[in-house]
Amino acid sequence: MAEIKTLSIDLETRSSIDLGKCGVYKYASSPDFDILLFGVSVNGGPVEVYDLACGDTVPREILTALTDERVTKWAYNCNFERVCLSVWVRRNYPQYFRSYGIDVDSVQNYFDPYSWKCALVWAAYNGLPLSLENLCSATDPCNS
């Protein structure tokens, strides 16, 4: 695999906690929280989807890139992906988890947000639609 400079990430997840009522931190910290599908594009290449619910595994290079500040991670509403992946990696691949907090700090359980970029924020900044569906339609070159 070539040197990873960017990851574009999308997750499908499950939890018994109602995300809309409790937020991502409680949602992801539920004991039954899990990532079902992990979609990722490396350096703008083709999207790979790992079906974690059916036993697929995420390559070591991608797991390592999640905590590498030199790798820019993109996601729509990236805090959701960042928190969910932090919990999932910490539970399933603790050897790859690296926090940016200290032991007495609540951020010790999550990836450093420094290298995460949010497509939703960029859409808002550029006056584009904020719903993912409408944003995709507005930025699709085939709709021109």
Stockholm file with secondary structure:
# STOCKHOLM 1.0

chainA/1-144         MAEIKTLSIDLETRSSIDLGKCGVYKYASSPDFDILLFGVSVNGGPVEVYDLACGDTVPREILTALTDERVTKWAYNCNFERVCLSVWVRRNYPQYFRSYGIDVDSVQNYFDPYSWKCALVWAAYNGLPLSLENLCSATDPCNS
#=GR chainA/1-144 SS CCCCCEEEEEEEEECSSCHHHHHHHHHHHSTTCEEEEEEEEETTCCEEEEEGGGTCCCCHHHHHHTTCTTSEEEETTHHHHHHHHHHHHHHHCGGGCCCSSCTTSGGGGSCCGGGEEEHHHHHHHTTCCSSHHHHHHHHCGGGC
#=GC SS_cons         CCCCCEEEEEEEEECSSCHHHHHHHHHHHSTTCEEEEEEEEETTCCEEEEEGGGTCCCCHHHHHHTTCTTSEEEETTHHHHHHHHHHHHHHHCGGGCCCSSCTTSGGGGSCCGGGEEEHHHHHHHTTCCSSHHHHHHHHCGGGC
//
